[in-house]
Amino acid sequence: MAEGLLNALYGDKYEAYSAGTEPAIVNPYAVRALAEISIDISRNRSKGIEEFQDMKFDYVVTACNNAKETCPFFPGGREYLHKSFDDPSGFEGEGDNKLAVFRKVRNEISDWIKRTLG
């Protein structure tokens, strides 16, 4: 969600790439939560950090404590930022209850991006 939000909010200033320490599918609830605010990530794909090892980045952002612990240093990063968000995919509910958790985290990420990078 962070990649989609940053590119939508500040794509004129930044080009965001997202990678996970344990890549999986892009969660359908994340797609729905961002679609509600007119951001389409339906064509995004989950990527591992090794895909970006030869690239240089102005900022490397870790968005959960596990990522910070697993990958405390990324060779192509100039500056490191960390903010831990709950992982909404870990929520056990379904339907509207699960979507509500994704909305909450979406809003938290959006607020953080606006305060930190806006």
Backbone bond lengths (Angstrom), bond angles and torsions (degrees), N, CA, C in turn:
res aa  C-N    CA-C-N  psi(-1)  N-CA   C-N-CA  omega(-1)  CA-C   N-CA-C  phi
1 M - - - 1.452 - - 1.519 110.67 -
2 A 1.339 116.78 -35.07 1.461 119.86 -177.27 1.529 111.37 -63.17
3 E 1.312 117.67 -41.84 1.467 121.17 178.45 1.522 110.51 -59.25
4 G 1.316 116.78 -48.84 1.462 121.06 179.97 1.515 112.32 -62.92
5 L 1.329 116.61 -42.16 1.465 120.41 179.52 1.524 111.97 -65.05
6 L 1.326 117.10 -47.70 1.460 119.21 -178.18 1.526 111.27 -63.97
7 N 1.322 117.02 -43.74 1.465 119.28 179.20 1.525 111.74 -64.48
8 A 1.324 117.28 -35.72 1.471 120.10 179.29 1.527 111.97 -73.81
9 L 1.322 116.49 -41.23 1.464 120.40 -176.52 1.532 113.14 -77.12
10 Y 1.324 115.91 -41.54 1.467 119.97 -171.69 1.523 112.12 -136.25
11 G 1.322 116.72 36.38 1.457 120.99 179.64 1.514 113.57 -61.75
12 D 1.335 117.17 -17.71 1.464 120.64 176.76 1.532 111.50 -78.61
13 K 1.348 117.54 -16.88 1.466 121.90 -178.53 1.526 113.13 -111.96
14 Y 1.332 116.44 -28.20 1.458 121.35 -174.74 1.523 110.08 -133.99
15 E 1.331 114.25 157.27 1.456 121.13 169.81 1.526 105.71 -126.03
16 A 1.318 116.01 108.15 1.460 120.82 -174.31 1.523 111.54 -92.43
17 Y 1.313 114.03 142.15 1.458 122.49 173.27 1.517 106.10 -128.51
18 S 1.311 115.93 140.80 1.454 119.72 -178.44 1.515 109.65 -118.67
19 A 1.323 115.00 139.00 1.461 120.69 175.76 1.510 108.35 -143.26
20 G 1.294 115.51 151.46 1.453 120.04 179.46 1.506 111.76 -119.30
21 T 1.318 114.93 157.47 1.457 119.72 175.76 1.527 110.10 -75.24
22 E 1.336 116.15 -22.96 1.457 122.03 176.05 1.528 108.07 -136.92
23 P 1.350 118.02 76.22 1.462 119.73 -175.08 1.523 112.68 -62.98
24 A 1.308 114.31 142.95 1.465 121.90 177.88 1.530 106.73 -140.73
25 I 1.299 117.80 -156.70 1.463 119.99 177.31 1.530 109.69 -77.33
26 V 1.324 116.54 157.59 1.458 119.78 171.23 1.523 105.79 -71.56
27 N 1.309 116.06 122.79 1.457 121.19 -173.67 1.525 111.22 -64.43
28 P 1.320 117.76 129.14 1.462 120.77 179.78 1.533 113.31 -58.50
29 Y 1.320 117.46 -29.46 1.465 119.98 177.37 1.531 110.88 -70.67
30 A 1.333 117.14 -33.09 1.463 120.32 174.70 1.522 109.79 -65.66
31 V 1.315 116.40 -42.09 1.470 121.00 177.66 1.522 109.64 -59.75
32 R 1.327 117.07 -45.90 1.468 121.04 -179.75 1.524 112.15 -65.45
33 A 1.342 116.91 -43.69 1.467 120.47 -177.90 1.527 111.16 -62.44
34 L 1.317 117.84 -39.19 1.458 120.05 178.84 1.527 111.41 -77.49
35 A 1.318 117.76 -33.89 1.469 120.28 176.99 1.530 110.95 -59.74
36 E 1.328 116.71 -32.33 1.460 120.85 178.33 1.525 112.49 -61.27
37 I 1.326 116.96 -24.78 1.472 120.02 178.26 1.537 110.15 -113.09
38 S 1.323 114.87 27.89 1.470 123.52 173.58 1.526 114.48 63.43
39 I 1.323 116.26 35.70 1.461 121.24 173.72 1.524 107.11 -117.30
40 D 1.332 115.83 122.44 1.464 121.35 -176.64 1.524 110.42 -100.96
41 I 1.327 116.36 109.78 1.463 120.37 174.68 1.531 110.39 -113.06
42 S 1.312 116.90 17.36 1.458 120.90 -175.76 1.527 112.74 -63.82
43 R 1.319 117.76 -21.77 1.469 120.82 179.10 1.526 112.38 -99.09
44 N 1.323 116.90 -0.72 1.466 120.09 176.60 1.516 109.09 -68.77
45 R 1.318 115.32 159.51 1.462 120.09 176.40 1.520 108.81 -135.12
46 S 1.285 115.36 154.03 1.455 121.62 178.44 1.523 108.83 -77.18
47 K 1.326 115.58 136.22 1.465 120.77 -177.06 1.522 109.89 -130.87
48 G 1.310 116.16 149.73 1.459 121.54 175.00 1.516 110.35 -90.81
49 I 1.322 116.69 158.56 1.464 120.75 -177.00 1.523 112.44 -64.22
50 E 1.337 117.26 -27.31 1.463 119.46 -179.04 1.528 112.09 -62.61
51 E 1.319 117.19 -23.05 1.466 121.46 178.98 1.534 112.01 -64.26
52 F 1.326 117.40 -22.09 1.462 121.81 -175.21 1.527 113.67 -112.53
53 Q 1.307 118.13 11.12 1.464 120.92 -173.20 1.525 114.20 -61.39
54 D 1.302 119.16 -27.80 1.460 120.91 -178.78 1.528 113.34 -96.12
55 M 1.317 117.25 7.68 1.462 121.01 -179.01 1.528 110.66 -99.70
56 K 1.312 115.92 155.19 1.464 122.90 175.91 1.519 108.65 -105.16
57 F 1.333 116.34 140.10 1.459 122.23 -179.03 1.520 110.49 -132.67
58 D 1.322 116.06 140.98 1.456 120.13 173.26 1.523 110.22 -68.41
59 Y 1.323 116.02 -41.38 1.460 121.72 -179.36 1.521 109.98 -130.08
60 V 1.313 115.24 138.52 1.453 121.89 167.80 1.518 104.94 -116.85
61 V 1.313 116.17 121.30 1.466 121.85 -176.47 1.517 108.77 -113.67
62 T 1.325 116.26 125.65 1.457 120.10 171.19 1.521 107.10 -102.05
63 A 1.327 114.82 135.08 1.465 120.00 -172.44 1.527 113.27 -112.78
64 C 1.321 117.00 9.48 1.466 120.02 172.72 1.519 107.66 -154.54
65 N 1.307 117.01 154.97 1.461 121.28 -177.45 1.523 111.71 -61.99
66 N 1.336 117.51 -36.24 1.460 120.67 179.22 1.526 110.89 -60.80
67 A 1.324 117.40 -41.67 1.466 120.58 179.31 1.524 110.70 -65.37
68 K 1.315 116.44 -40.34 1.468 120.01 179.76 1.528 110.85 -64.02
69 E 1.332 116.76 -39.21 1.453 120.77 -179.98 1.525 111.89 -74.16
70 T 1.335 116.33 -38.65 1.456 121.49 -177.95 1.520 111.83 -73.95
71 C 1.324 116.12 -35.40 1.462 121.32 -175.32 1.531 109.57 -134.02
72 P 1.353 117.74 68.25 1.465 119.21 -176.29 1.524 113.74 -70.41
73 F 1.339 116.28 -18.12 1.456 120.38 -179.07 1.523 108.90 -137.33
74 F 1.312 116.14 129.85 1.462 121.52 176.55 1.525 106.49 -117.81
75 P 1.331 119.02 120.28 1.457 121.62 -170.74 1.536 115.19 -55.44
76 G 1.305 119.06 -30.10 1.457 120.68 -176.88 1.513 114.57 -90.37
77 G 1.336 118.58 5.38 1.458 121.30 -175.08 1.513 113.85 -91.06
78 R 1.311 115.81 135.89 1.463 120.78 176.37 1.525 110.92 -90.68
79 E 1.333 116.70 -41.90 1.465 121.99 179.74 1.521 108.73 -134.71
80 Y 1.329 115.56 143.18 1.466 120.97 -176.85 1.515 110.26 -114.30
81 L 1.334 115.63 133.84 1.461 122.42 176.27 1.522 107.53 -125.41
82 H 1.331 115.66 144.45 1.464 119.04 177.84 1.517 110.27 -136.75
83 K 1.312 114.55 134.42 1.469 122.60 171.75 1.516 105.98 -148.92
84 S 1.298 116.43 121.25 1.459 119.97 -178.47 1.525 110.92 -89.18
85 F 1.311 114.74 128.12 1.465 122.38 174.92 1.521 107.80 -116.72
86 D 1.326 116.03 151.14 1.460 119.67 173.43 1.527 108.72 -62.57
87 D 1.324 116.29 147.06 1.457 121.23 175.90 1.522 107.80 -88.59
88 P 1.329 117.72 105.14 1.463 119.46 -175.90 1.521 113.43 -66.42
89 S 1.328 117.67 -20.81 1.465 119.16 179.85 1.523 111.35 -69.78
90 G 1.320 117.45 -17.92 1.460 121.19 178.53 1.523 113.77 -80.10
91 F 1.330 117.19 -8.76 1.458 120.95 179.45 1.527 109.33 -68.48
92 E 1.317 116.66 133.70 1.461 121.85 -173.69 1.526 114.92 -81.71
93 G 1.322 118.89 -13.49 1.460 120.39 -176.80 1.515 113.40 -70.51
94 E 1.332 114.19 -174.39 1.462 120.73 -179.67 1.518 109.89 -138.09
95 G 1.318 115.93 169.00 1.457 122.38 172.20 1.512 113.85 56.03
96 D 1.335 115.50 -133.38 1.463 121.21 -176.30 1.527 112.79 -62.39
97 N 1.334 117.06 -31.82 1.469 119.96 178.47 1.525 110.75 -65.47
98 K 1.304 117.12 -43.12 1.464 120.82 179.49 1.530 109.66 -70.05
99 L 1.315 117.63 -41.41 1.456 121.00 178.63 1.523 110.90 -60.72
100 A 1.317 117.47 -36.41 1.468 121.29 178.40 1.532 111.12 -61.25
101 V 1.324 117.28 -37.54 1.464 121.03 178.32 1.533 109.54 -67.37
102 F 1.311 117.60 -42.08 1.466 120.89 177.59 1.530 110.78 -63.78
103 R 1.330 117.05 -38.91 1.475 120.05 177.00 1.529 110.80 -61.87
104 K 1.318 116.03 -43.85 1.471 120.96 -179.37 1.525 110.54 -60.02
105 V 1.323 116.75 -48.60 1.465 120.74 -179.34 1.530 110.02 -67.81
106 R 1.319 117.81 -39.06 1.474 121.18 175.48 1.520 110.48 -55.34
107 N 1.323 116.87 -46.91 1.463 121.21 -179.06 1.528 111.76 -66.59
108 E 1.328 116.90 -38.42 1.469 120.49 177.92 1.533 110.68 -64.39
109 I 1.325 116.61 -43.61 1.469 120.27 178.95 1.524 109.96 -64.37
110 S 1.309 116.75 -44.81 1.472 121.12 179.95 1.524 111.01 -59.85
111 D 1.323 116.85 -45.90 1.479 120.69 178.43 1.519 111.19 -61.30
112 W 1.331 117.80 -43.05 1.450 121.77 -179.83 1.530 111.26 -64.12
113 I 1.320 116.27 -44.00 1.465 120.57 178.32 1.531 110.04 -59.52
114 K 1.319 117.05 -45.50 1.473 120.29 -178.91 1.520 111.63 -63.34
115 R 1.333 117.23 -40.60 1.468 120.67 179.72 1.520 112.81 -72.05
116 T 1.319 116.53 -36.74 1.452 121.33 -170.81 1.523 113.48 -92.27
117 L 1.310 117.29 -39.90 1.472 121.03 -173.07 1.513 114.34 -116.05
118 G 1.330 116.86 -7.99 1.463 121.18 -175.76 1.498 115.25 -73.21
